[in-house]
Amino acid sequence: MGKYGAIPVLGLAALAAFDPSLSWAYIAALAVFELWLVRRMASTARSPVPVNEAPYQFTEEEAA
């Protein structure tokens, strides 16, 4: 989505608020964002969190 990906989505939300016939564009943009987010979440590692690393300093028991 990039650094400025929220700006067009907010613009679509504003346009949809003033012209309800454009709400489909906002819904489509939201669906694309959700798909991107699901892909991003699926690509992350599923390993346990690191122990005693900043900023959280989890203990061995908390990390498990």
DAMO-V688974 format. One record per pair of residues at least 12 apart in sequence whose ideal C-beta (glycine too) atoms are under 10 Angstrom apart, sorted by the first residue. I is the first residue (numbers start at 0). J is the second residue. Records with the same first field share a line. If there is no record, write none. Layout:
BEGIN
I = J + J
END
This chain:
BEGIN
0 = 31 + 32 + 35 + 36 + 39
4 = 28 + 31 + 32 + 35
5 = 32
7 = 24 + 28
8 = 24 + 25 + 28 + 29 + 31 + 32
9 = 25 + 28
10 = 24 + 25 + 28
11 = 23 + 24 + 25 + 26 + 27 + 28 + 29
12 = 24 + 25 + 28 + 29
13 = 25
15 = 28
47 = 59 + 61 + 62 + 63
48 = 61 + 62 + 63
49 = 62
50 = 62 + 63
END
